[in-house]
Amino acid sequence: MDNASYHRNEDVRLRMTELNIEPVYNVSYRYEFNSIERLWAMYKQHFRKVLLKKMLLDAEARGDFLG
């Protein structure tokens, strides 16, 4: 199970004990160990750079550029 508070709720623990279930919890979340997070970070960085450039070019074309 993940570490959501409702999975560690006293009622849930009691019910698992009644059913002879021993919970196994996931380790705490770590950004560094999740490769998809690094991929998303690179994608977002690229997207922001491209989007910002497009927004600036569009603003300049409309005459809204303040630079």
C-alpha distance (Angstrom), angle and dihedral (degrees) to the residues before:
residue distance angle dihedral
M1 . . .
D2 3.74 . .
N3 3.78 120.5 .
A4 3.79 96.8 -100.1
S5 3.78 111.7 147.5
Y6 3.81 92.5 -122.2
H7 3.82 89.6 60.0
R8 3.80 88.9 56.6
N9 3.80 93.8 44.5
E10 3.81 114.4 131.6
D11 3.82 92.0 -122.5
V12 3.80 91.0 53.3
R13 3.80 91.6 47.6
L14 3.80 91.5 50.5
R15 3.79 92.0 48.8
M16 3.81 91.7 49.4
T17 3.81 89.1 50.8
E18 3.81 90.6 50.6
L19 3.81 89.8 51.6
N20 3.80 92.1 44.3
I21 3.80 91.5 -117.6
E22 3.77 119.0 151.5
P23 3.80 110.6 -155.1
V24 3.78 120.9 -133.0
Y25 3.78 112.2 -158.9
N26 3.77 127.6 -157.8
V27 3.77 118.7 -114.7
S28 3.79 116.0 -97.5
Y29 3.80 115.0 -77.9
R30 3.79 114.2 -93.1
Y31 3.80 120.3 -172.5
E32 3.82 91.5 -156.6
F33 3.81 92.9 59.4
N34 3.79 96.3 49.0
S35 3.80 108.9 84.1
I36 3.82 94.3 -168.7
E37 3.81 88.6 62.2
R38 3.81 90.3 58.5
L39 3.80 90.3 48.6
W40 3.83 91.6 50.2
A41 3.80 90.4 48.0
M42 3.82 91.3 54.3
Y43 3.81 91.1 45.6
K44 3.81 92.9 49.7
Q45 3.80 91.7 47.7
H46 3.80 91.2 52.0
F47 3.80 92.6 43.3
R48 3.81 92.6 50.8
K49 3.79 91.6 49.3
V50 3.81 92.6 49.5
L51 3.81 93.0 42.3
L52 3.80 93.4 47.8
K53 3.80 91.2 49.6
K54 3.81 91.1 49.8
M55 3.80 92.0 47.5
L56 3.80 91.5 50.5
L57 3.80 92.3 47.7
D58 3.82 91.4 48.2
A59 3.81 91.7 48.6
E60 3.79 90.7 48.7
A61 3.82 90.9 49.7
R62 3.82 89.7 51.8
G63 3.79 91.6 47.6
D64 3.81 91.8 -114.3
F65 3.79 94.0 116.5
L66 3.79 111.9 123.2
G67 3.82 97.4 -168.4
